């Protein structure tokens, strides 16, 4: 077989590295490359769900904290303090109300759930099917014909020739069926893996945008906690779906030899 060129050689694309099956580490037969990609997609969907739950829990905590700050700002303790100290004390209490208002504004402006714009991959039935399963395998058993011209009539020779010709035609027909099946498998495999790849990039980018929006709100509303927000902001700027895909493909790739037509 001639050496094959990768379909997307500079991108570590799913469509180039998951053409083979590999042994299941749990001993349950083999795992197809497409199935591994589908498992990754489903795991990503679960991660988004858990991130959304985390965000909702934080909103609850901050909402309760803001309400308690607002309530404390209305407390009458030391309300009778006079003079400049009394003014300063009143401002301290007012700052609690201001902080509560800012927190509630931040909560109301929080990005939507991470799962809101996530469109799950819809896979009807099973994934792309190998032509070895889709096409009927030709029966290659041959029968040795012992033809002795001295003991055969011309009619017997013609019959043998017709059988041989018919067998050859049948073989070519089955090879053609195989080639049609593998061509369809190739097209469906490439199309589906590229769609999985697109959805993964979309998922990572969507989460990154939500988190960037969150940190921007924190920058604008909570000047006292810049030291805690800044490291998150710096790491978000480094989020790179393409690099993540390269690392994952390097670790999990399952073969880059694609199916080719059979020639007789």
Backbone bond lengths (Angstrom), bond angles and torsions (degrees), N, CA, C in turn:
res aa  C-N    CA-C-N  psi(-1)  N-CA   C-N-CA  omega(-1)  CA-C   N-CA-C  phi
1 X - - - 1.448 - - 1.524 109.35 -
2 X 1.365 119.37 131.15 1.465 120.82 178.08 1.516 110.64 -65.75
3 X 1.330 116.74 153.74 1.465 120.85 -179.53 1.524 109.84 -64.06
4 X 1.335 116.51 135.19 1.455 121.22 -177.16 1.525 110.60 -95.95
5 X 1.321 115.56 142.53 1.462 121.01 174.97 1.523 109.08 -91.07
6 X 1.339 117.07 143.53 1.461 120.74 177.11 1.521 109.71 -65.81
7 X 1.334 116.64 147.28 1.454 121.35 -179.85 1.526 111.02 -69.92
8 X 1.337 117.30 -37.47 1.469 122.06 179.20 1.532 107.45 -133.71
9 X 1.326 117.74 74.86 1.464 122.27 -166.66 1.513 116.40 -62.82
10 X 1.327 119.87 -20.98 1.470 120.60 -176.47 1.516 113.55 -105.06
11 X 1.336 117.87 6.79 1.467 119.74 -169.98 1.524 114.95 -118.70
12 X 1.313 118.40 -2.36 1.474 120.09 -176.06 1.534 109.94 49.03
13 X 1.312 114.28 51.19 1.459 120.45 -175.03 1.535 111.16 -79.67
14 X 1.337 114.84 148.53 1.460 120.44 176.72 1.527 111.44 -56.30
15 X 1.350 115.84 -33.26 1.467 118.81 -172.29 1.525 112.54 -70.18
16 X 1.331 119.25 -5.36 1.461 121.35 -177.30 1.530 114.76 -107.96
17 X 1.317 119.32 -15.01 1.460 119.35 -166.11 1.535 115.49 -126.09
18 X 1.321 118.26 11.90 1.471 118.62 -175.65 1.529 111.97 -133.01
19 X 1.338 115.08 44.54 1.465 120.21 -178.90 1.523 112.63 -90.40
20 X 1.302 118.37 -15.44 1.469 120.87 -176.75 1.526 110.51 -106.25
21 X 1.321 115.24 164.90 1.462 121.58 171.56 1.523 108.17 -97.25
22 X 1.320 115.78 158.76 1.455 118.99 174.72 1.517 109.31 -137.52
23 X 1.313 115.80 160.09 1.450 121.06 -177.37 1.519 110.70 -67.68
24 X 1.316 115.97 133.18 1.463 121.46 177.92 1.527 108.82 -67.02
25 X 1.354 118.71 123.61 1.472 119.97 -179.66 1.520 113.75 -60.42
26 X 1.357 116.94 -19.79 1.458 120.67 178.64 1.527 112.07 -90.76
27 X 1.322 115.83 3.80 1.455 119.92 175.08 1.505 115.70 81.56
28 X 1.345 117.42 15.95 1.461 120.71 -179.03 1.534 110.89 -98.79
29 X 1.317 116.99 60.07 1.452 120.75 178.44 1.516 111.92 75.32
30 X 1.346 115.38 -135.88 1.463 120.89 -178.78 1.525 110.50 -120.16
31 X 1.315 114.96 160.04 1.464 121.66 178.40 1.526 108.02 -117.69
32 X 1.339 117.39 127.14 1.460 121.58 178.46 1.520 110.10 -76.35
33 X 1.344 115.86 149.39 1.456 120.49 179.77 1.520 112.20 -57.79
34 X 1.337 117.14 -41.85 1.467 119.94 179.80 1.525 111.15 -62.24
35 X 1.327 116.86 -38.53 1.462 119.74 -179.55 1.522 110.77 -64.15
36 X 1.334 117.01 -38.50 1.458 120.83 178.25 1.530 110.49 -62.70
37 X 1.337 117.06 -41.43 1.456 120.83 178.21 1.525 111.22 -65.10
38 X 1.325 116.06 -40.00 1.458 119.68 179.04 1.529 110.65 -65.27
39 X 1.342 117.09 -39.25 1.460 120.64 177.08 1.527 111.15 -61.25
40 X 1.336 116.67 -38.43 1.463 120.34 178.03 1.521 110.77 -64.64
41 X 1.349 116.85 -41.05 1.456 121.05 178.78 1.525 111.03 -61.34
42 X 1.335 116.44 -43.85 1.459 120.69 -179.75 1.526 111.45 -67.68
43 X 1.336 116.56 -35.76 1.468 120.32 176.10 1.526 110.06 -64.45
44 X 1.342 117.37 -42.17 1.455 120.86 178.01 1.522 111.77 -60.25
45 X 1.328 116.18 -39.67 1.464 120.58 177.83 1.525 110.50 -62.81
46 X 1.344 117.79 -40.98 1.456 121.49 178.57 1.530 110.91 -66.13
47 X 1.361 116.50 -38.69 1.464 119.64 179.06 1.530 110.67 -62.63
48 X 1.342 117.00 -40.47 1.454 119.97 177.15 1.519 111.51 -62.26
49 X 1.306 116.51 -40.37 1.459 120.98 179.16 1.524 110.76 -62.07
50 X 1.334 116.65 -42.28 1.462 120.32 -179.45 1.528 111.39 -70.50
51 X 1.360 117.45 -35.81 1.466 120.08 175.85 1.524 110.69 -63.78
52 X 1.326 116.84 -39.23 1.460 120.99 178.42 1.522 110.59 -63.37
53 X 1.329 115.86 -41.21 1.463 120.04 178.55 1.523 110.41 -63.82
54 X 1.330 116.70 -39.79 1.468 121.66 177.85 1.528 110.13 -61.24
55 X 1.348 116.35 -45.68 1.463 120.90 -179.28 1.520 110.94 -63.10
56 X 1.332 117.04 -40.55 1.466 120.15 179.43 1.525 111.34 -64.70
57 X 1.340 116.56 -39.09 1.466 119.72 178.98 1.527 110.55 -64.96
58 X 1.339 116.43 -40.56 1.471 118.98 178.82 1.520 110.84 -64.17
59 X 1.334 117.50 -41.55 1.464 121.00 178.13 1.526 110.72 -58.95
60 X 1.319 116.72 -42.10 1.474 120.27 178.63 1.525 110.64 -59.92
61 X 1.347 115.75 -44.93 1.464 120.24 -178.42 1.526 110.71 -63.97
62 X 1.340 116.47 -46.32 1.454 119.65 -178.40 1.527 111.61 -67.84
63 X 1.313 116.44 -34.84 1.456 119.97 178.23 1.527 111.03 -64.94
64 X 1.327 115.89 -43.37 1.461 120.43 177.94 1.526 110.44 -65.42
65 X 1.335 116.22 -40.42 1.462 120.39 179.03 1.525 110.72 -63.12
66 X 1.341 117.34 -43.20 1.459 121.19 179.39 1.529 111.35 -62.75
67 X 1.314 116.77 -41.42 1.457 120.45 178.90 1.526 111.08 -63.57
68 X 1.338 116.46 -39.96 1.465 120.01 179.41 1.529 111.14 -68.04
69 X 1.344 116.93 -37.70 1.467 119.46 176.75 1.530 110.54 -62.78
70 X 1.328 116.23 -45.16 1.469 120.24 179.43 1.521 110.86 -60.93
71 X 1.306 115.99 -40.62 1.459 120.25 179.36 1.526 110.88 -65.68
72 X 1.342 117.03 -42.20 1.463 121.01 -179.12 1.526 111.07 -66.55
73 X 1.331 116.45 -32.98 1.472 118.77 -179.79 1.521 112.58 -64.64
74 X 1.320 117.08 -20.81 1.462 121.83 178.94 1.525 112.72 -90.27
75 X 1.341 116.44 -1.31 1.458 120.50 -179.19 1.530 110.10 -64.75
76 X 1.318 116.04 141.91 1.476 121.30 -175.99 1.521 113.56 -89.97
77 X 1.305 118.72 3.45 1.464 120.73 -179.22 1.528 110.82 -58.94
78 X 1.318 116.38 132.00 1.471 125.06 179.36 1.517 112.62 59.56
79 X 1.320 117.27 23.93 1.460 120.49 -179.13 1.526 112.00 -68.74
80 X 1.353 117.86 -18.58 1.464 120.97 -177.44 1.524 112.99 -91.32
81 X 1.324 117.28 4.75 1.454 119.56 176.20 1.535 109.45 -60.06
82 X 1.357 117.04 139.21 1.462 120.82 -173.89 1.522 111.33 -111.72
83 X 1.337 114.71 174.26 1.450 121.49 173.29 1.521 113.30 66.99
84 X 1.357 113.22 -158.40 1.465 119.51 -176.70 1.525 112.00 -64.11
85 X 1.348 116.23 -34.41 1.458 119.55 177.16 1.521 110.65 -64.74
86 X 1.353 114.37 -38.89 1.460 118.71 178.42 1.515 111.67 -62.58
87 X 1.363 116.55 -39.34 1.460 120.21 177.59 1.532 111.26 -65.27
88 X 1.358 114.29 -42.21 1.468 117.72 179.39 1.522 110.90 -63.27
89 X 1.344 115.79 -41.55 1.471 120.03 -179.78 1.534 110.62 -63.93
90 X 1.327 116.47 -40.41 1.459 120.36 178.78 1.533 110.66 -63.15
91 X 1.355 115.54 -36.22 1.459 119.61 179.34 1.525 110.86 -69.11
92 X 1.341 116.64 -35.94 1.460 120.23 176.09 1.521 110.25 -57.84
93 X 1.323 115.71 -46.07 1.467 119.71 -179.52 1.525 111.23 -67.80
94 X 1.352 115.73 -37.94 1.462 118.69 178.14 1.525 111.09 -65.34
95 X 1.357 116.46 -33.87 1.466 119.57 179.95 1.528 111.23 -63.07
96 X 1.350 115.96 -30.83 1.466 119.11 176.24 1.524 110.29 -65.16
97 X 1.341 115.17 -42.80 1.465 118.64 179.08 1.526 110.56 -65.21
98 X 1.353 116.36 -39.10 1.457 119.94 178.60 1.528 111.15 -64.08
99 X 1.338 116.08 -43.07 1.464 120.41 179.64 1.517 110.86 -63.37
100 X 1.358 115.62 -39.81 1.462 119.51 178.36 1.528 110.62 -63.23
101 X 1.344 116.08 -40.38 1.459 120.19 -179.97 1.528 110.96 -64.62
102 X 1.350 115.91 -41.34 1.458 120.10 179.48 1.522 110.91 -65.23
103 X 1.331 116.51 -42.03 1.464 120.41 179.21 1.523 111.12 -61.61
104 X 1.335 116.54 -44.12 1.462 120.08 179.67 1.524 110.89 -65.11
105 X 1.341 117.05 -35.51 1.455 120.63 176.26 1.518 110.81 -65.04
106 X 1.338 115.21 -41.48 1.469 120.10 178.79 1.519 110.72 -63.14
107 X 1.342 115.91 -41.10 1.466 120.36 -179.37 1.525 110.37 -65.14
108 X 1.347 116.17 -43.02 1.472 119.17 -179.36 1.517 112.42 -68.37
109 X 1.351 116.28 -22.48 1.466 120.58 179.84 1.513 112.92 -97.43
110 X 1.332 117.44 5.16 1.467 120.82 -177.57 1.510 110.70 -61.99
111 X 1.347 117.11 147.58 1.472 120.52 177.93 1.516 110.66 -60.09
112 X 1.323 118.08 155.36 1.470 121.02 176.32 1.511 111.49 -65.22
113 X 1.322 114.55 171.80 1.463 120.21 179.78 1.519 110.88 -55.79
114 X 1.343 116.84 144.59 1.464 121.51 179.66 1.523 111.44 -59.14
115 X 1.336 116.65 -24.24 1.459 119.75 -175.97 1.520 112.30 -90.47
116 X 1.342 117.24 -3.42 1.461 119.33 -173.45 1.519 112.39 -62.31
117 X 1.347 116.27 -43.27 1.466 119.00 -176.57 1.510 113.03 -104.59
118 X 1.312 116.13 12.35 1.470 119.27 -178.78 1.516 109.36 -85.09
119 X 1.307 117.51 118.50 1.457 121.88 177.26 1.516 109.35 -97.94
120 X 1.335 118.10 108.81 1.465 119.66 -178.33 1.525 111.29 -64.49
121 X 1.298 114.54 147.04 1.464 119.65 176.68 1.516 109.36 -67.88
122 X 1.319 114.86 128.54 1.467 119.39 178.08 1.518 108.08 -101.50
123 X 1.289 115.59 113.99 1.463 120.33 -179.57 1.512 107.40 -116.09
124 X 1.307 115.67 113.08 1.452 119.60 -179.94 1.509 110.73 -81.68
125 X 1.330 116.12 124.12 1.464 119.50 -179.25 1.500 110.61 67.98
126 X 1.290 116.17 -128.93 1.456 121.24 -177.94 1.514 110.38 -106.79
127 X 1.315 115.29 177.18 1.453 121.82 179.99 1.511 111.04 -80.75
128 X 1.349 115.95 -173.77 1.470 119.70 179.58 1.508 111.91 -52.91
129 X 1.319 115.11 136.73 1.462 120.05 -175.08 1.513 110.57 -102.13
130 X 1.313 116.48 134.79 1.464 121.87 179.86 1.519 109.90 -64.08
131 X 1.330 117.25 141.55 1.467 119.24 177.95 1.507 112.46 -62.73
132 X 1.342 116.80 -21.34 1.465 119.18 177.56 1.525 110.11 -66.60
133 X 1.368 116.36 -23.63 1.455 120.00 177.10 1.513 110.60 -98.76
134 X 1.366 116.94 -27.42 1.457 120.50 -174.65 1.526 112.52 -82.12
135 X 1.286 117.30 -34.57 1.464 120.63 -176.93 1.516 110.64 -103.53
136 X 1.305 115.18 141.49 1.460 119.28 177.39 1.511 109.39 -68.42
137 X 1.296 117.16 131.21 1.466 120.80 -179.32 1.523 110.02 -77.33
138 X 1.324 116.72 131.42 1.472 118.83 179.53 1.513 110.96 -67.78
139 X 1.287 114.87 142.98 1.461 119.75 176.71 1.518 107.84 -82.61
140 X 1.319 112.79 115.53 1.459 118.24 -172.41 1.534 112.78 -97.71
141 X 1.314 116.08 10.25 1.465 117.57 -179.05 1.527 109.70 -69.05
142 X 1.242 115.85 131.59 1.477 120.99 178.86 1.522 110.24 -114.03
143 X 1.269 111.88 153.38 1.477 118.19 177.54 1.525 108.33 -111.19
144 X 1.300 113.88 127.82 1.470 118.47 178.68 1.532 109.53 -75.03
145 X 1.286 111.67 125.36 1.472 117.21 179.82 1.525 109.00 -103.11
146 X 1.255 115.36 118.45 1.466 119.80 177.72 1.533 107.98 -92.68
147 X 1.307 112.07 98.23 1.474 117.44 -176.31 1.527 108.71 -104.52
148 X 1.207 115.55 116.44 1.473 121.73 175.94 1.522 107.09 -112.49
149 X 1.317 113.34 109.37 1.451 118.14 -174.70 1.520 113.11 -55.49
150 X 1.299 114.54 -31.72 1.457 117.42 -177.80 1.511 112.04 -68.44
151 X 1.361 119.21 -22.86 1.458 122.43 -176.25 1.522 112.25 -110.70
152 X 1.359 116.99 4.96 1.461 119.65 -177.39 1.522 109.75 -115.21
153 X 1.286 114.00 142.94 1.464 118.90 174.60 1.518 108.94 -85.68
154 X 1.275 116.15 167.22 1.458 120.94 179.32 1.535 111.46 -61.01
155 X 1.339 116.65 -34.54 1.466 120.66 179.39 1.510 111.55 -65.95
156 X 1.345 115.81 -39.40 1.472 119.35 178.32 1.525 110.91 -62.71
157 X 1.324 115.45 -39.76 1.463 119.69 179.78 1.532 110.21 -65.10
158 X 1.346 116.90 -39.94 1.457 120.25 178.90 1.530 111.41 -64.73
159 X 1.350 116.03 -39.68 1.465 119.58 178.16 1.525 111.10 -62.12
160 X 1.323 115.37 -44.49 1.467 119.85 179.37 1.536 110.65 -62.00
161 X 1.320 115.13 -39.75 1.464 118.98 179.94 1.532 111.19 -65.41
162 X 1.349 115.25 -41.06 1.462 118.98 179.11 1.530 110.93 -63.81
163 X 1.325 116.59 -40.42 1.461 119.96 178.43 1.521 111.13 -63.63
164 X 1.325 115.74 -42.38 1.454 119.82 179.68 1.528 110.96 -63.21
165 X 1.342 115.98 -43.08 1.464 120.06 179.26 1.518 111.04 -64.09
166 X 1.355 115.77 -41.90 1.463 120.34 179.67 1.530 110.96 -63.48
167 X 1.334 116.19 -41.91 1.469 120.26 178.93 1.532 110.65 -62.66
168 X 1.321 117.00 -40.95 1.466 120.47 178.35 1.516 111.94 -64.14
169 X 1.359 115.17 -42.83 1.465 119.18 178.21 1.525 110.95 -63.10
170 X 1.336 115.53 -40.73 1.461 120.31 -179.79 1.528 110.58 -64.32
171 X 1.334 115.96 -41.72 1.465 120.04 178.36 1.528 110.54 -62.01
172 X 1.319 117.92 -45.12 1.452 121.00 -179.88 1.532 111.27 -62.70
173 X 1.343 115.52 -38.10 1.462 119.05 178.48 1.523 110.93 -63.76
174 X 1.333 116.25 -41.42 1.466 120.04 -179.41 1.528 111.05 -70.26
175 X 1.309 117.23 -36.51 1.468 120.27 176.05 1.527 109.59 -63.11
176 X 1.322 116.44 -40.27 1.458 120.06 178.56 1.527 110.98 -63.49
177 X 1.351 117.05 -40.35 1.463 120.73 176.59 1.525 110.98 -62.09
178 X 1.323 115.45 -42.73 1.471 119.77 178.18 1.528 110.49 -60.61
179 X 1.335 117.20 -45.92 1.458 120.70 -177.89 1.527 111.56 -63.82
180 X 1.341 116.63 -37.80 1.457 119.74 176.49 1.525 111.14 -63.38
181 X 1.343 115.97 -42.54 1.465 120.54 -179.01 1.524 111.38 -66.27
182 X 1.353 116.57 -44.19 1.462 118.16 -178.47 1.523 111.02 -68.29
183 X 1.335 117.92 -31.85 1.457 120.84 177.82 1.529 110.44 -65.11
184 X 1.336 115.77 -42.03 1.463 119.82 178.49 1.520 110.49 -65.95
185 X 1.339 116.42 -40.94 1.473 120.55 178.50 1.525 110.29 -61.12
186 X 1.325 116.19 -44.80 1.464 120.86 -179.82 1.530 110.62 -58.47
187 X 1.321 116.57 -47.88 1.462 120.39 -177.88 1.528 111.07 -63.04
188 X 1.340 116.59 -44.55 1.460 119.95 -178.40 1.526 111.44 -68.44
189 X 1.331 117.10 -37.34 1.457 120.62 179.67 1.528 110.78 -64.04
190 X 1.327 117.20 -47.14 1.466 120.95 -179.95 1.526 110.24 -63.32
191 X 1.332 116.94 -47.51 1.467 120.62 -178.60 1.525 111.66 -60.07
192 X 1.330 116.33 -45.30 1.462 120.27 -176.50 1.517 112.18 -70.74
193 X 1.338 117.74 -41.39 1.466 119.05 -179.68 1.527 111.11 -66.45
194 X 1.320 117.76 -36.36 1.461 120.25 177.14 1.532 111.19 -66.45
195 X 1.333 117.00 -34.60 1.462 120.19 176.85 1.524 110.67 -68.16
196 X 1.343 117.37 -41.66 1.464 120.66 175.37 1.524 110.55 -60.16
197 X 1.316 115.91 -41.90 1.467 121.38 179.50 1.532 110.32 -62.74
198 X 1.332 116.92 -44.32 1.461 121.13 179.78 1.529 111.07 -62.25
199 X 1.324 116.84 -42.51 1.457 120.53 -179.92 1.528 111.85 -65.27
200 X 1.340 117.16 -36.58 1.463 119.83 178.60 1.529 110.80 -66.70
201 X 1.337 117.07 -43.12 1.468 120.44 176.83 1.527 109.99 -61.63
202 X 1.329 116.57 -42.54 1.460 121.48 179.60 1.525 110.73 -62.52
203 X 1.327 116.62 -41.64 1.469 120.69 179.80 1.530 111.19 -62.50
204 X 1.343 116.81 -49.77 1.462 120.90 -178.26 1.524 110.96 -63.56
205 X 1.330 116.80 -43.40 1.465 120.33 -178.24 1.527 111.23 -66.76
206 X 1.323 117.30 -38.90 1.454 120.96 179.93 1.524 111.32 -64.77
207 X 1.345 116.87 -42.63 1.458 120.43 177.59 1.531 110.18 -65.49
208 X 1.345 116.31 -41.57 1.466 119.45 179.36 1.528 110.88 -60.46
209 X 1.329 117.24 -42.30 1.463 120.35 -179.92 1.521 111.37 -64.34
210 X 1.334 116.77 -41.53 1.466 120.25 178.08 1.528 111.02 -61.77
211 X 1.325 116.19 -44.65 1.459 119.69 -178.96 1.531 111.18 -68.23
212 X 1.329 117.86 -36.93 1.459 120.88 175.81 1.528 110.51 -62.60
213 X 1.331 115.97 -41.07 1.458 119.77 177.88 1.521 110.33 -63.35
214 X 1.329 114.94 -39.86 1.466 119.51 179.01 1.528 110.71 -62.89
215 X 1.344 116.92 -47.09 1.464 118.98 -178.81 1.530 111.37 -66.69
216 X 1.338 117.48 -32.57 1.461 120.08 176.98 1.521 110.59 -64.11
217 X 1.327 115.93 -42.00 1.464 119.92 176.69 1.519 111.02 -62.60
218 X 1.326 115.23 -39.04 1.468 118.71 178.90 1.524 110.47 -65.93
219 X 1.340 116.71 -39.01 1.468 120.24 177.15 1.531 110.36 -59.29
220 X 1.316 115.49 -42.28 1.460 120.37 -174.37 1.516 113.18 -77.38
221 X 1.323 117.35 -28.35 1.464 119.70 -171.42 1.523 114.57 -111.19
222 X 1.306 117.75 -11.38 1.464 118.72 -174.51 1.523 109.70 -138.22
223 X 1.330 116.71 76.11 1.453 121.37 -177.35 1.527 112.67 -67.00
224 X 1.324 116.90 -17.44 1.459 120.64 -177.74 1.524 112.98 -80.00
225 X 1.309 117.54 -13.89 1.467 120.11 -175.72 1.531 112.07 -116.80
226 X 1.326 117.64 28.44 1.458 120.64 -179.82 1.526 112.09 -58.73
227 X 1.329 116.07 -36.34 1.469 119.67 -177.13 1.517 112.00 -65.16
228 X 1.327 118.20 -25.76 1.467 120.35 178.75 1.521 111.73 -88.39
229 X 1.330 117.25 -28.46 1.457 121.07 -177.71 1.524 111.38 -83.30
230 X 1.323 117.35 -35.26 1.463 120.93 -173.72 1.525 113.98 -59.20
231 X 1.349 120.35 -44.60 1.472 118.96 177.90 1.525 113.12 -60.08
232 X 1.349 115.98 -37.19 1.467 119.63 177.61 1.523 109.69 -64.63
233 X 1.313 115.92 -43.82 1.459 120.82 179.97 1.525 110.84 -60.36
234 X 1.330 116.72 -42.94 1.462 120.55 -179.39 1.527 111.79 -63.07
235 X 1.338 116.11 -41.88 1.465 119.60 -179.96 1.521 111.54 -68.94
236 X 1.343 116.97 -34.78 1.461 119.82 178.73 1.524 111.12 -64.32
237 X 1.331 116.82 -33.45 1.465 119.48 178.23 1.530 111.48 -66.81
238 X 1.337 116.96 -19.64 1.458 121.08 -177.96 1.533 112.91 -95.63
239 X 1.337 117.24 -1.98 1.466 119.95 179.56 1.520 109.11 -63.50
240 X 1.322 116.43 126.04 1.468 121.89 -174.66 1.531 109.49 -139.52
241 X 1.357 117.68 99.14 1.467 119.58 -179.56 1.519 113.50 -56.76
242 X 1.336 117.19 -36.41 1.471 119.87 -178.92 1.529 110.89 -65.77
243 X 1.328 117.58 -41.89 1.462 121.06 178.92 1.519 110.61 -67.77
244 X 1.339 116.10 -40.59 1.466 119.73 176.92 1.522 110.21 -59.52
245 X 1.351 116.17 -42.51 1.466 119.91 -179.66 1.526 110.72 -64.01
246 X 1.338 116.58 -41.31 1.462 119.64 179.35 1.529 111.08 -60.05
247 X 1.330 117.37 -45.56 1.463 120.76 -179.09 1.530 110.68 -63.66
248 X 1.356 115.96 -41.15 1.465 119.85 -178.41 1.528 110.68 -68.95
249 X 1.328 116.75 -42.75 1.468 120.11 -179.57 1.526 110.27 -65.35
250 X 1.339 117.67 -41.74 1.460 120.58 178.14 1.531 111.05 -56.14
251 X 1.327 116.54 -37.66 1.458 120.80 -176.53 1.525 112.89 -80.88
252 X 1.337 117.62 -32.63 1.464 120.36 -170.95 1.523 114.82 -113.67
253 X 1.327 119.41 -1.91 1.463 120.33 -173.93 1.525 111.75 -55.30
254 X 1.348 115.60 146.98 1.463 121.76 -170.58 1.531 112.23 -129.62
255 X 1.300 118.29 30.62 1.461 119.73 176.53 1.510 112.70 112.83
256 X 1.338 117.00 135.04 1.464 120.57 -177.86 1.524 112.77 -117.47
257 X 1.340 117.30 16.27 1.468 120.37 176.35 1.513 109.06 -88.36
258 X 1.323 116.79 113.44 1.454 121.58 -176.93 1.531 110.44 -86.78
259 X 1.322 118.66 160.58 1.467 121.28 177.98 1.522 111.08 -69.08
260 X 1.300 117.03 147.46 1.463 122.33 177.45 1.525 108.88 -131.57
261 X 1.330 115.48 164.14 1.461 120.10 179.25 1.543 110.29 -66.03
262 X 1.292 114.66 146.73 1.464 120.57 175.31 1.519 108.71 -90.07
263 X 1.304 115.62 133.15 1.459 119.98 -179.66 1.532 110.23 -119.58
264 X 1.309 115.76 139.09 1.461 121.79 -179.53 1.522 109.03 -109.00
